[in-house]
Amino acid sequence: MKSKKNSERTVQRDIKKLLQKGVYEEVFPCAAAGISIGIGKEKRKIITFFGNASLYPEKRKLKKNTCFDLASLTKPLATTMAILCLIKMRKIDVDETLSSLLEKKIKDEKKKITIKQLLGHCSGLPAHREYFQILKDIPVNERGAVVETLLLREELEYTPENRVIYSDLGFMLLGRIIEKKSGYPLDQFVKEMVLQPLNLEKNIFFNPLFDSSYSHKNKEFAATENCPWRKKILCGEVHDDNSYAMGGVAGHSGLFGDIESVTTYAGFVLDMWKGVATHPNIESRDLVNFLVRQQKTPGSCRTLGFDTTAKSGSSSGKYFSKKTIGHLGFSGTSLWIDPEKEVVVVLLSNRVHPSRENTKIVQFRPFFHDRALERIFFI
């Protein structure tokens, strides 16, 4: 036991050196890394962090409990898991179409789009639209309905399942479907059905902008961008413009979390995948089916709700196995879960502070993951 602890301390020290390198080279102002090795009761967890949670308007040190804007990690950790809950509740089916799900007439090919296609980014919907430019002039309580209308008016860019385009719009639509089928706001459904059973709801959460009852003002947050149109440094306020305009709660972005909790959550997903843990509101077999790379769509490297490693040039580096799943977040976050090596690696940063123009993380991510796995497994 003593040698194992010593080894973990050594790995922790070496991982921290990687984070220090990232800070000194201005990849990000701060970063936190979480590594979970093994499954079930044999699991070992290593947490480390370094840097300043904020540079402007004043310097503020990163703490272990600092919450990061998880950005698109919202897609797998909130929206995908909420869909799995609705499947177990028999409220939806992965092959159900939009016309059935939204219970309204939908024109053209869009009416046949399915949950599976939205989760796999092969629905035909565009990648992104600046809806916030329209929504900022709409009363807050009407914005959800307006977004749904805008989404359903979009022209498809390709025939569904003919190709893959990573789409925020598809997950925005999934967020609306979850609310309609559950009868609850997305943030409340995720909190109660997904996170509370894992005792993670206090440290992984949406932070609604217009609802004081959900305020997390007592939390420590890593600052993000000096927003050009909100005219301030964002801190504890979702970075994504469309999510902000939707009140901070959306299917594609809006989740916040600290390194300990996100690592624990990702480790739980691995445990369910390996059959050593269960979730009361999610069927394990459904989760396992979701985590298989989709073969039907040409060129797809997606599972349902998660990404996978690329054959070359992957942000995950070169050592994760082919069955690995994960996801990236625009704000500088990522997670990778490898069922063969039984390892989870989470990297949270605020690389967009103070500007999103800093793209050094593109080179840093594979470097970090390669060095981390070399140290863990003595490759």
N, C-alpha and C positions, 0 to 999 in steps of 0.2 A: 504493500500500500504506500509506503514511504517513497519508493522509487517512482511509482506512478504519479504521486503528487509533485515530486521534483520535476518529472518530465513535463507535466502540465504547466508548471511555473516557467519552465524553459520555453515551451511553445508560446505561452502568453507573452513572455518578454520579447521573443522574436517577432510575433505578430504586431506588438506595439511598435517595434522599430519600423515595420512597414508603414504603419499609420503615421509615424513621425516623418518618415521620408515623404509621404504624400503631402503632409502639412508644409514641410520645409520647401518642397518643390511647387507649392501653391496649387496643388490639385484640388484642394478643398481647405477651408479654414479648420474643420474638425471632422473626425470620423470615429465610429465605434464598430468593432468587429465582434461577432458572436460565432463560436464554433461548437457544434454538438457532435460528439463522436460516440457511435454505438446506438443501441436501441433499448427500450424498456428500462429495467432497473440497472442495467450495466452502463447506462449512458453517462458520459462525462461532458461537462460544459466549460468552455473557456470564454471569458468576456474581457475585453480590453478597450480602451478609448484614449483619445488624445486630441488636443487642440482647443480652439476657442469656438464656443457655440455661437458667438456673435463678435464681429469686428466693428460694426457700426450699429447704432450711434456710439457705442462703447464696447470695449473688449469684455467678454464674459466667458469664463472657463467652461468647457464641456464637463458634465457630470455623468455618472453612470445612469441616473434616472432621467436624463434629458430626452425629451421626445422629439423625434424627427418627423418631418412631412414625408410620408411613405410613398406619395405620388402613385404611380401605377401598380405598386404592390397591392393597392386597393383591389385591383382586378382579381387576383387569385385569392387573397386572404379574406376579402369581404364578399364581393359579388358572386364569385364562383361557389364559395361555401354556402352562401345563402340560397343559391339555386339548388344545391344538393339537399338542403333542408326542405325546400318546397317539393322536390322530387319524392323524398321520404313521406311527406305529408300528403302526397298524391294530388297536389294542387296543379302541377305541371308535368310535362313529359319532354325529354330532350328533343324529340322529333315533332313537337307541337309547333304550329305555324303562328305567325304574327296575327293573322285575322282572328284566330281562335284565342290567342293569349290576351289580346287587347280588346276583344269582343267588339270590333268595329270593322266597317268596310275599308279595305286597303287596296289601292290601285296597283295594277300591273304585277311584276314579279315579286315585289316586296311582300305581298300577302302570303307568299309561300316560304319566306325566310323562317328558319327554325332556331330554337334555342341552341342547338348544336352548332349551327353555322355562325351564330353570334359569338359563342364561346371560342370557336376556332378561328375567328378573324377571316372567315371566307364567305361572308354574307353578301358581298357586293357593295357594302356601304363605304363611303370615302373614309380616309384616315382621320381627318380633322376639319372642323369649321369653327370660325370665330363667333360662336353664338353669343358670347358675352357682350358683343357690341350691340346686339339687339336686346338682350335680356336686361341690361342695366337700366333701361327705361321702362321696364314692365314691373307692376306691383309684385312684391316678393311672393305672395300667396298664389300668384297666377303663373309663375315661371315654370313650374313642372309641366303643366299642361301645354304651355307654349313650346317648350323644348320637345315634347312628344310630337307636336304638330310639325315643327321644323324637321325633326328626324324623319318623319314619315313622308315629307315632301321631297326629301333628297333623291336625286337621280342616282340609280345604281351605276357604279363605275365598271362593273363586269358582271357576268352571269354567276350567281351563287355557286360556290364549290369549283369554279374554274381556275381560281388562283387565290392567293392569300395577300391581303393588305392589312397590316396591323391597324386597328380602328378603335379610337376612343369612342366614336359614335355608336358602335355596336354595344359597348358596355354601358354607355349612357342609356341606351334603350333597354338593356337588361335591368338596370336600376329601376326604371319605370315599371317594368314587368313585375319585379319583385314586390314593389309597393302595391300594385294593383291586385296581385294574386294573394298576398299575405294580409292585406288590409292595414298594414303598418308602415310608417316612414322607414326608409331603408336603414337609417342609423339605428333606430330602435330594434328593428328585426335582427340586424347583425349582432347588436349588443346582447339581446336576450336569447336568441336561438343558437348563435355560433360561439360567441366569446364567453358568456357567463358560465356555461358548463365546464369551461377550461380555467375558470377563475382569472381570466385575462382582460376582462372588460374595463378595469380601472386604468390599465396602461396601454391598451390598444383601443382606439376610439375615433369616431368622427367628432369634429368640433364645430357644430352648427354656428353660423355667424349671427343668426337672427333669433336665437332661442336661448335666453339667459338661464333657463333651467338646466341646460347641458354645458354650462360654462366650465372650462378647465383652466381658469386663470391662475390657479395655484400651481400649475404644472410648469416645469422647466422646458423651454422649447429652443431648438436650434433655429437661428434666423435663416431666412432664405433671401429672395431677391429684393433689390431696391426697385420696386415695381414702377414702371414708367407711367402707368395710367392710374394706379391707386396712390401714387405720389408718396410712398413711404417704404421703409424696410419691413418686410413681412416677417412676423414672428408669432407662431401659434394660429396663423390665418393661412388657409390653404393657398399654395402657390399657383396651382392650375387656374387659369382665368375662367374657363367654363364652369368648373366646379365652384369657384367663388361666386359666380353669378347665379348659380343654382342654390346658394345658401351654404356652401361648404360640404354638402352631402350629395355624392353622385356615384354612379356605378363604376366610373373609370378612375376617380381620384378623390381624395378627401380624408383618407385614413391617416392617423398619427400613431406612433408607438415608440417605446424605448427599446434599446438593444437586448436587454434581458428577456423581455416579453416576446419580441418578434422571434428571437432564437428559440425560445421555449415552444412557441406556436409552430414554427417550421419543424422542430423536432417531433412534435405531436403528429403532424402530417406524415412524417416518415414512419412513426410507430404504427399509425393506422394502416399505412401502405404495406408494412411488413407483418401486420396481423397481431401486434402485441398491445394494441390499444383500441378503444371504441369511443364513439361520440354518440350521445343519446339521440341526437337529431339528424345524424347523417349515417346512411348505410355504408359500411366499409366497402362492400363490393361496388357500389356506385362510384365512390372515390377512386378506387383502383381502376375502374373502367375509364374515368375521366383522365387519368394520368398516362394513358397510352397515346403515343404519337399518332396523329390522324393520317391515314394512308390514302383516303379517297381523293383528297384535293392535291393536284400536282404541285410539287415543290414545298409542301407544308412541313414545317418543323415544329408545329404547335400541337399541344395536347388540348383538352377542353379546359381553358382558363389559365394554363401555364405555358411557358416557352420551354424549349429544350436546347441542348448545346448544339452548336454548328460544327460541321466537319472541320472547318478551318476558320481562324480568326474569331473564335468565340470569345465573348467577354468573360466567360468562365475559365478561360485558359485551356490547357491541353490534357489535364489529368482526370477530369470527371468522366465517369462511364457514360455510355450511350443512352442509358435509361434515365439519366439525370433530368430533373425538371427544375424550373426556376423562373425568375422574372426580373426585369430591371425597372427602375423608377427614374423619371427625368430629373428629379431633384438631387440624384446621386446615390440612390439606394439599390440594393440587389439582394437576392437570396438564391441559393442553389441547394438542392436536396438530392443526394446520390444514394439510391437504394442498394447498390452493389457494395460500395465502400462504407455504407452506413454512416455517412457524414453530412452535416449541414453547415454551410458557411453563409453568414449574413454580414453584409457590409452596409452600414448606414452613414451617409455623409450629407453635407449641405453645400455641394459643389456650386450651386447657383447663387451663393452669397459672396459678394453682393450682385453678381451679374451672371446670367445664363450663358453669356458668351464664353465662359471658361469651359473648355471641352477636354482638358487634360485627362479627365477620368477615363476617356475612351482607351488610352494606352495604359492607364494605371490598373484598371480592373483585371485584365488577363495576367499582368505581372503579379498583382497581389494574390490572385487565386493560385497561380503556379507556385509561388514561394510558400504560401500557406500550406498547400497540400504536400509539398516537398518536406516541409518541417514536420507535419503531422505523421506522415507515413514513411519518412526517411527515404524518399524516392531518390 
